[in-house]
Amino acid sequence: MIDRRSFLKACAVGGVGVGFGGFYDTFYHLVPFNDRGRKALHRVYGNSNSPEWLRDHATGKLAHNPDWTLRHTVDQQCHSECGLRVKIDRKTGRVQRIIGNPYHPNTLMDYASMDTPLLETAARSGTVCARGNAGIQSAYDPYRITVPLKRKGPRGSGQWQPIGWEQLIREVTDGGKIFADTGDPASANLDVLGFKGLYAKRGEPMDPNAPELGHRTNGYVFQGGRIVGSRLDFARRFGRAFGSVNTYEHVNVCEVSHHVAIAQVYPGKHMTKPDITEAEFIIFWGTQPGDANFPMQTFAKYTAEARAKPGGLKYVVVDPLLGRGGVMGDRAAWLPIKPGTDGALALAMIRWIIENSRYDADYLSRPTQSAAEAHGELSHTDASHLVVDDPQHPGFGRFLTAKLAGLGAGPKEPDLDRVVIDAGSGKPAAAESSQQAVIDYSGEVNGIRVKSAFARLRESASKHSVEEYAQICGIDAEKIVALAREFTSHGRKAACETYRGVCKHPNGYYNVMAVLMLDLLIGNFNWTGGLTVGGGEYGYKSGRYDVLGVPEAKGLAYGVKLSREEAQYEDSSEYKAKVAKGENAYPAKRPWFPLSFEVYTELLPSAIQRYPYGVDILVWHMATPFYSVPGQGNEGLIAAVKDPKNIPLIIACDIVVGDTSMYADYIVPDGSFLERWCHIGTLPTTLTKGSGVRWPVIELTEKTPDGRHICLEEFLIDIAKRVGLPGYGDKAIKDADGRWWPLNRKEDWYLKATANVAFAPGGPDEQVPDVTELEMQVNDLGSFHEAFKDALKPEEWPKVLSVLAKGGRMEPRRNARQGDKLTHRFTKTLHFYAEEVALTRNSMTGERFLGTTAWVEPTTALGTPLDKLDDPKDWPLTIITFKGALQSHSRLPSNYVLRQIMPDNGIQVAVEDARRLGIRDGEKVWVVTPHGKRKGTACVVEGIRPGVITFSVGYGHWGYGATNYQLGGKRIEGDRVRRAGIHLNPIMRRDPDVEQMALMDLVGGSVVFFNTRARLERDGAHV
Amino acid sequence: MANPLTTPQPVVPAAPLHELLNIDHSRPFSLLFGNYSWLLGAAGGLTIIWAIYVIARRRQGVEYRFTMPLAVALIVCGFLNVLSEVKQPSRLIYGYYLGWQYWDTAIIKYGIILLPLYLALCWWLTFQAMDRPALGAAILRLDPRLRPFADFFSLWSRHYSVLESAGPRRWIVGVVIFLSLFAPMYSGIFLMNEHGVAIWNSPAQALLFMASAVAQGALMMLVVLPALAWLATGRGAQSLIAPLRWTAVISIGIEAVVWFGWMWWIGRFGSIEDLRAADLYMGPYAPTVFWNWTVVGVIGPLVLLVTPLGRWRWAQLLAALGVMWGSYAVRMLVLIGGEAFIRSGAGYQTFTPSTETLLYTGFSVLAFAGILAVLLLALPADRAPELGPPSAR
């Protein structure tokens, strides 16, 4: 038995020893004064920033605070591309604050025009969203890499060695046994071709039996994630000079089917947007104000403004998910539609609108722009244009031409050679000669069975009753009729806004087309309160300088792309050989995408399968297919990419060791968005013309030996120079006078692109004023000018500096409208009928795609309906995704201020489903799909359609600082904040008909995010 | 209806989002706040009652003799938790030799000055409250080489006794009362400095922390000090039951009035942010509030103390445990009300203490026991007659 004193002694020794010992970390930090902080800058305000502007109390005048540099650039925390005003500490060079650039239309309703003095914008700053404000943390991410890295050990082993710039350039250019020092037995003896070796094969065909595949240099592939505008063109220019057609950005991960559909209706354009603030009624399809869109904050702001006006905007959100920024008050409603059935809802509305004559018949009857304008219209459609409808006729599916109609030779321009039934005479006539035509016509012309484009749509919409459509889309027929009635009750001041939710399905293209038809029926295009393609941009590609041209490389880059986009399978040697052998040429080994572009998701599986050819050098830039592509983060594909025999050289250009770049051989540090260049047009939402200029307001990466900050562009320039590519070095860029200019640093190129913007044609009030003394001072442009003054002609600098000082060139807000008409109008024929689509065959089934939209059930590549693929009895839920206002797809795990607001995304489950399954709010559940399972926190919510579950993308990282890795032998600890949450892309549905391909829309080319079936399980128990 | 398509607007309930982990997302306070607020609060509750005893000339018995060592152990452990929670622990000390301006903008600067003073005072009074001859004899028994150290650590207390002189005693008691009020209220006061957290922008939590501190001080005197006395001297002793019991009852009552009054005030006058924070107490955290504070911390102890059960030692022990738990709970509830609330209205954070803070809490308990044991061992075994059974007094 222990006595009292012994007990006390034991307590003393044990308590003090263990108890104080437990606080060793506290003492460790306390004693050496490592964390002592610093003296506060101000007794009361502490370390708070002083303001950018100071007011003289005596005179009341504002003056710039010389402690700060203010620079205007463009955001890239998401794709809204908002203008930023970046506040930089002049002493430390560190960014302290990011707010909106008042000269940029995204950030202010009434943004400042170019001639507004900078001082007048002091108290008129624009807004940016939480992501924009948080951008500082992207730039100063503690996991940023600033020097080149080379893998040590096998690919994906998580071991990296910092290397010098010269070693990087030498190894990847010259090739050879460059992995001998990695300690990886699989690649130690691998003889890598390198850029130089591959370029040496620029005269060799990729496949002598398939000349359409181009040169061997197509073995260089640039897979870019978020790379747009002039930066994308910089990368493309390198690809073309090298002899490769394979430079990609990520578009089919996003919403390419929507772009493809819009281009079919609005030729040459990829985006339409409503004139939100003047509209009376808008239907938001698959998106909603405040969600990710083009641009997110502007959409939300405009909608709020429009809604608040007396008698202002009413709107309906058609989406399985009710987003937070969406429906408020009695001026808005939510229709929780079944995923992927938007086309059915739109077609039901079309049917009702046509049957009840609620469309604008007079508008649709004008067959040409001249006829339309003569009758007060601002646009015209092909509603009355006749289409050959006889399957036996060689012209089946084509527009009827004057020649076919027996009307003689038509116009030389094929788009104008159309035939209509003239409303006056009731006879066929060349469209050009008719002022008004019959829009609903089926019959024969010159012995050929024809239908008008409008009649085709009517018939297509009539294939199902409104009740049947209601059954398909899960919206009551009464509500469909009410929606159609409301939509057609506002004249031209109604519009449809369609985005990602509609198109990320196997039938996405047809869904979007159906929605677009609604706008055509009411004739809202180019009208105030209607629909627009926007004002466009000030071109950066040509003008003062031809920044894209590389004459010596002309013709070198050609052939079918690795993604098989913009190419017909039927033109391939493979197809012809099969046909010659009498074989059924369908299906192709992998789909072809003749109507689509930027089919990014097909690159890795195509490279692994070597279809249509293999890849020698793959560059990932801001690309993270394993994280962002549905179904691609699976073990099989990752293992294949890790095998150097499949792709011998993988170079990533990234700001961190990312979720995919962790599998590269080299990582080239890139600048964050605050360190980059890019010229990018403003979006149609803002109605006016504009080009934002992103330029490096800070630079944080290490420098090359000759003093340039390391980034993608400097990497490509140095590779090009070492290989000896044309278009780089001292004779690289030709100006309008025929003089050659050098390209030895990125500014040599981007400043010339900026000069093109600054001097691009424009109206009198669009001209760029010369830079002012104050702008030079506030932007600290003196040293910038000094450093690069030989990159431009002296007379160009005042305007170029002015554009940089304002973060771009914008048309004044006052130019947006001319009364009830929008200023910027698009006057080409708008299409009910997509002839190009109708003439294109599905490379898997051999069937023709549909020229007139219809309700099409979602299927696999070979036509298996998804309900048969994954029985709803076993898989009762459908996964959809969304991008919340606090995350972009994959880029922002470093933004801790955003994670404070929403540290976990969770799985959102409808109350009804949760009740049925016995799932409680906050409970951990497994989401199980046919390809695996992931655990997350159930968030039981009202705002989601029962039978649908969703998660916000951007969480559940395994790279980007989420897990440990070795850097130069030092262990870098992963941060669990970045791992938090659930990410389901890796277990999303793959198409069983095509190896390692996600479900896809074979017309529009979008990858499918919203058709994976799932069930929920709780702690191993099926619920 | 303006829009025939309008569907009923669902009211999305606040949904829990994630664990509230201080180290994860830079929330200002964690479980360690609860620890140091409770530890310093308990010390303040003890020493204010000690001061009242001195004013009442009750300079005998276990309360007078053993309160200060207990307070010292509590304060030291409180400091350990403060140092572990702040991001720049060295900054708390830095200003002492580099100047006040190094503490500019930090409201904690007042604590940096006053709380160490409070610790020093309690340390000093630990020896001053001892029987001076016994202390002197104990030091004289030491090896002569150790005596200077013993004198230094006891602040030469064997040579003088300030509490025996009315003038100095009055001043010292005044300082003790001020610091005893300051220590429990301070954690509530500096919460008010967290601008933007509406529910913390109120003096209510300072009053709440004070009242709960006095309640737990009284009950710790009632049940803990006799145990300490036995450990130090080997003899049984008892505190004065009635004054401590009713002090605790009144303090618990004040605590309840402040809490419910505060909630009423928010309902009547509070901003939307106040209301949403209060909604957490009424909604998702209602069971936590009800069981941990209302039942265990208030109703249970009141029943045990107000009824005749309160004369029973085990009832006093249960009441003390309940009050101590409730005192901790009320601190954490105030904390959660401010931190769990999501300003975007997206939902609320659920609170799960991190492993790290749980470990620190465990180490705090051990350190507390260790310090107390060291003090009890270092102090001379008291033979003072006043440590007899209560009937002797």
Contacts between the chains, C-beta under 8 A, distances in Angstrom:
chain1	res1	chain2	res2	distance
A	4	B	230	7.6
A	4	B	231	6.0
A	4	B	234	5.7
A	5	B	377	7.3
A	7	B	231	7.4
A	8	B	231	6.0
A	8	B	373	4.6
A	8	B	376	5.6
A	8	B	377	5.2
A	9	B	373	7.3
A	9	B	377	6.5
A	10	B	373	7.9
A	11	B	369	5.0
A	11	B	370	6.2
A	11	B	372	7.5
A	11	B	373	3.6
A	12	B	370	5.6
A	12	B	373	3.8
A	12	B	374	4.5
A	12	B	377	5.7
A	13	B	370	7.5
A	14	B	366	6.9
A	14	B	369	7.8
A	14	B	370	6.7
A	15	B	366	4.7
A	15	B	367	6.0
A	15	B	368	7.2
A	15	B	369	4.0
A	15	B	370	2.2
A	15	B	371	7.0
A	15	B	372	7.8
A	15	B	373	6.0
A	16	B	367	6.8
A	16	B	370	3.5
A	16	B	371	6.6
A	16	B	373	7.9
A	16	B	374	6.2
A	17	B	370	7.2
A	18	B	363	7.0
A	18	B	366	5.0
A	18	B	370	7.8
A	19	B	363	5.0
A	19	B	364	7.0
A	19	B	365	7.4
A	19	B	366	3.4
A	19	B	367	2.9
A	19	B	368	7.2
A	19	B	369	7.2
A	19	B	370	5.0
A	19	B	371	8.0
A	20	B	80	7.7
A	20	B	363	7.7
A	20	B	367	5.5
A	20	B	370	7.2
A	21	B	363	7.6
A	22	B	359	6.4
A	22	B	360	6.8
A	22	B	362	7.2
A	22	B	363	2.9
A	22	B	366	7.1
A	22	B	367	7.5
A	23	B	80	5.2
A	23	B	83	7.6
A	23	B	84	6.3
A	23	B	360	7.1
A	23	B	363	5.9
A	23	B	367	7.2
A	25	B	84	7.7
A	26	B	80	6.7
A	26	B	83	4.9
A	26	B	84	4.5
A	26	B	89	6.3
A	29	B	89	5.6
A	29	B	90	7.0
A	30	B	83	5.9
A	30	B	89	4.5
A	30	B	90	5.7
A	30	B	93	7.3
A	32	B	90	7.8
A	33	B	90	4.1
A	33	B	93	7.7
A	33	B	94	6.5
A	34	B	90	6.6
A	35	B	87	6.6
A	35	B	88	4.4
A	35	B	89	5.8
A	35	B	90	5.0
A	35	B	91	7.0
A	36	B	88	6.2
A	36	B	90	3.7
A	36	B	91	5.1
A	36	B	93	7.9
A	36	B	94	4.4
A	37	B	88	4.1
A	37	B	90	7.4
A	37	B	91	4.0
A	37	B	94	7.2
A	37	B	102	7.6
A	39	B	98	7.8
A	39	B	101	5.9
A	39	B	102	5.3
A	39	B	104	7.4
A	40	B	101	7.1
A	40	B	102	7.7
A	40	B	104	4.1
A	40	B	105	4.6
A	40	B	106	8.0
A	42	B	104	7.4
A	42	B	105	7.6
A	43	B	101	7.0
A	43	B	104	4.9
A	43	B	105	7.5
A	44	B	104	7.8
A	44	B	105	7.2
A	45	B	105	7.5
A	46	B	104	6.6
A	46	B	105	3.2
A	47	B	105	7.4
A	314	B	2	7.2
A	314	B	3	5.3
A	316	B	5	5.6
A	322	B	10	7.3
A	324	B	344	8.0
A	324	B	346	7.2
A	327	B	9	7.0
A	328	B	9	7.7
A	329	B	9	7.7
A	330	B	1	7.0
A	330	B	2	5.4
A	330	B	3	6.1
A	330	B	6	5.3
A	331	B	2	6.5
A	331	B	3	6.3
A	332	B	3	7.5
A	332	B	6	7.5
A	333	B	3	6.1
A	333	B	5	4.2
A	333	B	6	4.8
A	333	B	7	5.3
A	334	B	7	5.8
A	335	B	5	7.4
A	335	B	7	7.7
A	479	B	5	6.3
A	482	B	4	4.9
A	482	B	5	5.3
A	483	B	5	6.0
A	486	B	3	7.4
A	486	B	4	7.0
A	486	B	5	6.4
A	896	B	25	6.4
A	896	B	26	6.7
A	899	B	24	8.0
A	899	B	25	5.7
A	900	B	25	4.4
A	900	B	26	6.4
A	900	B	27	7.4
A	901	B	342	6.6
A	901	B	343	7.5
A	901	B	344	5.7
A	901	B	346	6.9
A	902	B	17	6.6
A	902	B	342	7.9
A	902	B	344	7.8
A	902	B	346	6.1
A	903	B	17	6.6
A	903	B	18	4.3
A	903	B	19	7.9
A	903	B	24	6.5
A	903	B	25	5.6
A	903	B	349	7.8
A	904	B	17	5.7
A	904	B	18	3.7
A	906	B	17	6.8
A	906	B	18	7.8
A	921	B	15	5.6
A	921	B	16	6.4
A	922	B	15	7.5
A	922	B	16	4.4
A	922	B	350	6.4
A	937	B	17	7.9
A	937	B	18	7.1
A	939	B	15	5.1
A	939	B	16	8.0
A	939	B	17	7.4
A	939	B	347	7.7
A	940	B	15	6.7
A	941	B	12	6.0
A	941	B	15	6.4
A	942	B	10	3.7
A	942	B	11	7.4
A	942	B	12	5.4
A	942	B	13	7.7
A	943	B	10	5.9
A	943	B	12	5.8
A	976	B	24	7.2
A	977	B	24	5.4
A	977	B	25	6.6
A	980	B	18	7.0
A	980	B	24	7.8
